Amino acid sequence: MSTWTKTLIVAFLATACQSYKPESVVQKEEGITTTFSNTYFSDSQTDYVYKSNIKVYGHDLSGLMIIKKTSDVTHRLVFTTEFGNKLLDLEFSKGEMIVNYVVEELNKKILLNTLKKDFLVLLQQDFVINTNYVSATHCIYESSLGKQRLFFKEAKTDKVLAQILKTSRYKEKVSYNFQSKSSIFADRIWIEHYDMKLTYEFNYIGQPKP
């Protein structure tokens, strides 16, 4: 093997094994922000109601998702059809998920484990920040979640959370995207997995009528 070929291989491996870093970062800042709060589901007086669509391996599930903060550390999530038939009833607290009800068609271990991981990130409010990054338009905060990392992308102008990225050491795994004019709720949320055929879309329709 020639020296030139060896050099190319070494360069390729070095590039391929570089730790993930958010795109468009201008600079890295240590120790500026130590905690970050995702406040989209933080109001215990609000019933967060979203028209929802979940696409998983070619199957579409449409209906209403209702999320309620029931204590400082607990959220309850109920997913129903538009006719009111319950599909899911879950509680999330301190890194755990309790299944109160799941329709038989969704009672699959791999699906429930994925829902647990996805909604624990979405509903957890407070995170410890390890590293701060700055781009031209956003502040980006890095936290850890087990062996994976989370990056919170906050607009500089209005301080509203625009995106959460869950990554492995080297690549993006899941993106949580938000459109919002408020820090209390997001008007639209869409979540995309990069390593499996699973997407969510939630559009806020307000609180249920009494």
RAURVEN-V378137 format. One record per helix or strand of 3 or more residues. SS is the DSSP state (a for helix, b for strand). FROM is the first residue (numbers start at 1). TO is the last residue. Records with the same first field share a line. If there is no record, write none. Layout:
SS = FROM-TO  FROM-TO
This chain:
a = 3-16  104-106  109-123
b = 25-29  35-37  47-56  59-71  74-80  86-93  96-102  126-128  131-135  138-145  148-155  161-167  172-179  188-193  198-206
